[in-house]
Amino acid sequence: QVQLVESGGGLVQPGGSLKLSCAASGDSLDRYEVGWSRRIPGKERELIATLTTFHFEHYAQVAKGRATISRDNAKNMVFLQMNNLGPEDSAIYYCHARVVSTTVSSWGQGTQVAVTS
Protein backbone atom coordinates (compact mmCIF):
# COMPACT_ATOMS: atom_id res chain seq x y z
CA GLN A 1 0.00 0.00 0.00
CA VAL A 2 1.32 3.38 -0.97
CA GLN A 3 2.49 5.94 1.59
CA LEU A 4 1.98 9.62 0.82
CA VAL A 5 3.80 12.72 2.05
CA GLU A 6 2.64 16.20 1.14
CA SER A 7 4.79 19.30 0.90
CA GLY A 8 4.56 22.83 -0.39
CA GLY A 9 2.17 24.35 2.09
CA GLY A 10 2.80 27.61 3.85
CA LEU A 11 1.80 31.25 3.89
CA VAL A 12 0.37 32.78 0.74
CA GLN A 13 -0.91 36.26 0.12
CA PRO A 14 -4.46 36.71 -1.17
CA GLY A 15 -4.49 36.42 -4.92
CA GLY A 16 -1.35 34.32 -4.89
CA SER A 17 -0.67 30.81 -6.10
CA LEU A 18 0.63 27.62 -4.59
CA LYS A 19 1.84 24.29 -5.88
CA LEU A 20 1.49 21.37 -3.52
CA SER A 21 3.43 18.18 -4.01
CA CYS A 22 2.75 14.66 -2.85
CA ALA A 23 5.49 12.06 -2.87
CA ALA A 24 4.49 8.42 -2.90
CA SER A 25 6.49 5.44 -1.72
CA GLY A 26 5.92 1.77 -1.14
CA ASP A 27 4.03 1.21 -4.35
CA SER A 28 3.77 2.66 -7.82
CA LEU A 29 1.09 5.28 -8.36
CA ASP A 30 0.43 3.94 -11.84
CA ARG A 31 -2.55 1.91 -10.66
CA TYR A 32 -3.97 4.51 -8.29
CA GLU A 33 -6.57 7.16 -8.77
CA VAL A 34 -5.11 10.18 -6.96
CA GLY A 35 -6.62 13.29 -5.48
CA TRP A 36 -6.46 16.23 -3.15
CA SER A 37 -8.88 17.18 -0.42
CA ARG A 38 -8.80 19.82 2.28
CA ARG A 39 -10.13 20.44 5.75
CA ILE A 40 -11.02 23.97 6.67
CA PRO A 41 -11.14 24.49 10.45
CA GLY A 42 -14.62 23.79 11.75
CA LYS A 43 -15.81 22.24 8.52
CA GLU A 44 -16.04 18.82 6.95
CA ARG A 45 -13.22 17.62 4.76
CA GLU A 46 -13.97 18.45 1.12
CA LEU A 47 -12.70 17.06 -2.13
CA ILE A 48 -10.75 19.43 -4.36
CA ALA A 49 -9.73 17.33 -7.33
CA THR A 50 -9.11 13.82 -8.54
CA LEU A 51 -7.10 12.37 -11.40
CA THR A 52 -7.70 8.89 -12.68
CA THR A 53 -5.23 6.40 -14.07
CA PHE A 54 -6.55 7.39 -17.48
CA HIS A 55 -5.71 11.04 -16.76
CA PHE A 56 -9.32 12.11 -16.44
CA GLU A 57 -9.53 15.16 -14.18
CA HIS A 58 -12.40 16.06 -11.89
CA TYR A 59 -12.64 19.29 -9.93
CA ALA A 60 -14.98 20.35 -7.19
CA GLN A 61 -16.89 23.54 -7.88
CA VAL A 62 -14.73 25.42 -5.38
CA ALA A 63 -11.64 24.62 -7.43
CA LYS A 64 -12.89 24.82 -11.01
CA GLY A 65 -10.99 27.29 -13.13
CA ARG A 66 -8.22 27.89 -10.62
CA ALA A 67 -6.81 24.47 -9.79
CA THR A 68 -4.87 21.91 -11.76
CA ILE A 69 -4.11 18.41 -10.58
CA SER A 70 -1.31 16.49 -12.23
CA ARG A 71 0.76 13.40 -11.74
CA ASP A 72 4.23 12.25 -12.67
CA ASN A 73 4.15 8.49 -12.53
CA ALA A 74 7.84 8.24 -13.34
CA LYS A 75 8.63 10.25 -10.19
CA ASN A 76 5.72 8.74 -8.26
CA MET A 77 4.34 12.17 -7.43
CA VAL A 78 1.11 14.10 -7.52
CA PHE A 79 0.73 17.85 -7.68
CA LEU A 80 -1.92 20.45 -7.08
CA GLN A 81 -1.55 23.94 -8.51
CA MET A 82 -4.01 26.48 -7.14
CA ASN A 83 -4.28 30.08 -8.27
CA ASN A 84 -6.09 33.17 -7.07
CA LEU A 85 -6.11 31.99 -3.48
CA GLY A 86 -8.26 33.69 -0.89
CA PRO A 87 -8.50 33.46 2.90
CA GLU A 88 -11.29 30.90 2.43
CA ASP A 89 -8.71 28.54 0.96
CA SER A 90 -6.80 28.35 4.23
CA ALA A 91 -6.90 24.71 5.22
CA ILE A 92 -4.95 21.52 5.66
CA TYR A 93 -4.55 19.95 2.26
CA TYR A 94 -4.38 16.18 1.95
CA CYS A 95 -3.17 13.99 -0.85
CA HIS A 96 -4.90 10.64 -1.29
CA ALA A 97 -4.77 7.65 -3.55
CA ARG A 98 -6.95 4.63 -4.11
CA VAL A 99 -7.18 1.64 -6.35
CA VAL A 100 -10.63 1.80 -7.84
CA SER A 101 -12.98 -1.10 -7.02
CA THR A 102 -10.76 -2.25 -4.17
CA THR A 103 -10.31 -1.29 -0.52
CA VAL A 104 -6.78 -0.10 -1.14
CA SER A 105 -6.64 3.54 -0.09
CA SER A 106 -4.10 5.87 1.45
CA TRP A 107 -4.02 9.39 2.80
CA GLY A 108 -1.13 11.67 3.58
CA GLN A 109 -0.71 13.56 6.83
CA GLY A 110 -1.57 16.88 5.24
CA THR A 111 0.14 20.19 4.62
CA GLN A 112 -1.08 23.47 6.04
CA VAL A 113 -1.93 26.37 3.77
CA ALA A 114 -2.68 29.79 5.21
CA VAL A 115 -3.80 32.61 2.95
CA THR A 116 -3.32 35.90 4.69
CA SER A 117 -1.99 39.36 4.12
Contacts in CASP RR format, 6 or more apart in sequence:
PFRMAT RR
TARGET T0000
AUTHOR 0000-0000-0000
METHOD contacts of the structure
MODEL  1
QVQLVESGGGLVQPGGSLKLSCAASGDSLDRYEVGWSRRIPGKERELIAT
LTTFHFEHYAQVAKGRATISRDNAKNMVFLQMNNLGPEDSAIYYCHARVV
STTVSSWGQGTQVAVTS
1 26 0 8 1.000
1 27 0 8 1.000
1 104 0 8 1.000
1 106 0 8 1.000
2 24 0 8 1.000
2 25 0 8 1.000
2 26 0 8 1.000
2 27 0 8 1.000
2 28 0 8 1.000
2 29 0 8 1.000
2 32 0 8 1.000
2 97 0 8 1.000
2 106 0 8 1.000
3 24 0 8 1.000
3 25 0 8 1.000
3 26 0 8 1.000
3 106 0 8 1.000
3 108 0 8 1.000
4 22 0 8 1.000
4 23 0 8 1.000
4 24 0 8 1.000
4 78 0 8 1.000
4 95 0 8 1.000
4 96 0 8 1.000
4 97 0 8 1.000
4 106 0 8 1.000
4 107 0 8 1.000
4 108 0 8 1.000
5 22 0 8 1.000
5 23 0 8 1.000
5 25 0 8 1.000
5 108 0 8 1.000
5 109 0 8 1.000
6 20 0 8 1.000
6 21 0 8 1.000
6 22 0 8 1.000
6 93 0 8 1.000
6 94 0 8 1.000
6 95 0 8 1.000
6 108 0 8 1.000
6 109 0 8 1.000
6 110 0 8 1.000
6 111 0 8 1.000
7 20 0 8 1.000
7 21 0 8 1.000
7 22 0 8 1.000
7 23 0 8 1.000
7 111 0 8 1.000
8 18 0 8 1.000
8 19 0 8 1.000
8 20 0 8 1.000
8 21 0 8 1.000
8 111 0 8 1.000
9 18 0 8 1.000
9 20 0 8 1.000
9 93 0 8 1.000
9 111 0 8 1.000
9 112 0 8 1.000
9 113 0 8 1.000
10 18 0 8 1.000
10 111 0 8 1.000
10 112 0 8 1.000
10 113 0 8 1.000
10 114 0 8 1.000
11 114 0 8 1.000
11 115 0 8 1.000
11 116 0 8 1.000
12 18 0 8 1.000
12 85 0 8 1.000
12 113 0 8 1.000
12 114 0 8 1.000
12 115 0 8 1.000
12 116 0 8 1.000
13 115 0 8 1.000
13 116 0 8 1.000
13 117 0 8 1.000
14 85 0 8 1.000
14 86 0 8 1.000
14 87 0 8 1.000
14 115 0 8 1.000
14 116 0 8 1.000
14 117 0 8 1.000
15 83 0 8 1.000
15 84 0 8 1.000
15 85 0 8 1.000
15 86 0 8 1.000
15 115 0 8 1.000
16 83 0 8 1.000
16 84 0 8 1.000
16 85 0 8 1.000
16 115 0 8 1.000
17 81 0 8 1.000
17 82 0 8 1.000
17 83 0 8 1.000
17 84 0 8 1.000
17 85 0 8 1.000
18 81 0 8 1.000
18 82 0 8 1.000
18 85 0 8 1.000
18 113 0 8 1.000
19 79 0 8 1.000
19 80 0 8 1.000
19 81 0 8 1.000
19 82 0 8 1.000
20 36 0 8 1.000
20 79 0 8 1.000
20 80 0 8 1.000
20 81 0 8 1.000
20 82 0 8 1.000
20 93 0 8 1.000
20 95 0 8 1.000
20 111 0 8 1.000
20 113 0 8 1.000
21 77 0 8 1.000
21 78 0 8 1.000
21 79 0 8 1.000
22 34 0 8 1.000
22 36 0 8 1.000
22 77 0 8 1.000
22 78 0 8 1.000
22 79 0 8 1.000
22 80 0 8 1.000
22 95 0 8 1.000
22 108 0 8 1.000
23 76 0 8 1.000
23 77 0 8 1.000
24 32 0 8 1.000
24 76 0 8 1.000
24 77 0 8 1.000
24 78 0 8 1.000
24 97 0 8 1.000
25 76 0 8 1.000
28 73 0 8 1.000
28 76 0 8 1.000
29 71 0 8 1.000
29 73 0 8 1.000
29 76 0 8 1.000
29 77 0 8 1.000
29 78 0 8 1.000
29 97 0 8 1.000
30 53 0 8 1.000
30 73 0 8 1.000
31 53 0 8 1.000
31 99 0 8 1.000
32 53 0 8 1.000
32 97 0 8 1.000
32 98 0 8 1.000
32 99 0 8 1.000
32 104 0 8 1.000
33 50 0 8 1.000
33 51 0 8 1.000
33 52 0 8 1.000
33 53 0 8 1.000
33 97 0 8 1.000
33 98 0 8 1.000
33 99 0 8 1.000
33 100 0 8 1.000
34 50 0 8 1.000
34 51 0 8 1.000
34 69 0 8 1.000
34 71 0 8 1.000
34 78 0 8 1.000
34 95 0 8 1.000
34 96 0 8 1.000
34 97 0 8 1.000
35 47 0 8 1.000
35 48 0 8 1.000
35 49 0 8 1.000
35 50 0 8 1.000
35 51 0 8 1.000
35 69 0 8 1.000
35 78 0 8 1.000
35 80 0 8 1.000
35 95 0 8 1.000
35 96 0 8 1.000
35 97 0 8 1.000
36 47 0 8 1.000
36 48 0 8 1.000
36 49 0 8 1.000
36 50 0 8 1.000
36 69 0 8 1.000
36 78 0 8 1.000
36 80 0 8 1.000
36 93 0 8 1.000
36 94 0 8 1.000
36 95 0 8 1.000
36 96 0 8 1.000
37 45 0 8 1.000
37 46 0 8 1.000
37 47 0 8 1.000
37 48 0 8 1.000
37 93 0 8 1.000
37 94 0 8 1.000
37 96 0 8 1.000
38 45 0 8 1.000
38 46 0 8 1.000
38 48 0 8 1.000
38 89 0 8 1.000
38 91 0 8 1.000
38 92 0 8 1.000
38 93 0 8 1.000
38 94 0 8 1.000
38 113 0 8 1.000
39 45 0 8 1.000
39 46 0 8 1.000
39 91 0 8 1.000
39 92 0 8 1.000
39 94 0 8 1.000
40 46 0 8 1.000
40 88 0 8 1.000
40 90 0 8 1.000
40 91 0 8 1.000
41 90 0 8 1.000
41 91 0 8 1.000
45 94 0 8 1.000
46 60 0 8 1.000
46 62 0 8 1.000
47 60 0 8 1.000
48 59 0 8 1.000
48 60 0 8 1.000
48 62 0 8 1.000
48 63 0 8 1.000
48 67 0 8 1.000
48 69 0 8 1.000
48 80 0 8 1.000
48 93 0 8 1.000
49 57 0 8 1.000
49 58 0 8 1.000
49 59 0 8 1.000
49 60 0 8 1.000
49 63 0 8 1.000
49 67 0 8 1.000
49 69 0 8 1.000
49 80 0 8 1.000
50 57 0 8 1.000
50 58 0 8 1.000
50 69 0 8 1.000
51 57 0 8 1.000
51 58 0 8 1.000
51 69 0 8 1.000
51 70 0 8 1.000
51 71 0 8 1.000
51 78 0 8 1.000
52 100 0 8 1.000
53 100 0 8 1.000
55 71 0 8 1.000
57 68 0 8 1.000
57 69 0 8 1.000
59 65 0 8 1.000
59 67 0 8 1.000
59 69 0 8 1.000
63 82 0 8 1.000
66 82 0 8 1.000
66 83 0 8 1.000
66 84 0 8 1.000
67 80 0 8 1.000
67 81 0 8 1.000
67 82 0 8 1.000
67 83 0 8 1.000
68 80 0 8 1.000
68 81 0 8 1.000
69 78 0 8 1.000
69 79 0 8 1.000
69 80 0 8 1.000
69 81 0 8 1.000
70 78 0 8 1.000
70 79 0 8 1.000
70 81 0 8 1.000
71 77 0 8 1.000
71 78 0 8 1.000
71 79 0 8 1.000
72 78 0 8 1.000
72 79 0 8 1.000
78 95 0 8 1.000
78 97 0 8 1.000
80 93 0 8 1.000
80 95 0 8 1.000
82 89 0 8 1.000
85 113 0 8 1.000
85 115 0 8 1.000
86 115 0 8 1.000
87 115 0 8 1.000
87 116 0 8 1.000
88 115 0 8 1.000
89 113 0 8 1.000
89 115 0 8 1.000
90 113 0 8 1.000
90 114 0 8 1.000
90 115 0 8 1.000
90 116 0 8 1.000
91 112 0 8 1.000
91 113 0 8 1.000
92 110 0 8 1.000
92 111 0 8 1.000
92 112 0 8 1.000
92 113 0 8 1.000
93 110 0 8 1.000
93 111 0 8 1.000
93 112 0 8 1.000
93 113 0 8 1.000
94 107 0 8 1.000
94 108 0 8 1.000
94 109 0 8 1.000
94 110 0 8 1.000
95 107 0 8 1.000
95 108 0 8 1.000
95 110 0 8 1.000
96 105 0 8 1.000
96 106 0 8 1.000
96 107 0 8 1.000
96 108 0 8 1.000
97 105 0 8 1.000
97 106 0 8 1.000
98 104 0 8 1.000
98 105 0 8 1.000
98 106 0 8 1.000
99 105 0 8 1.000
END
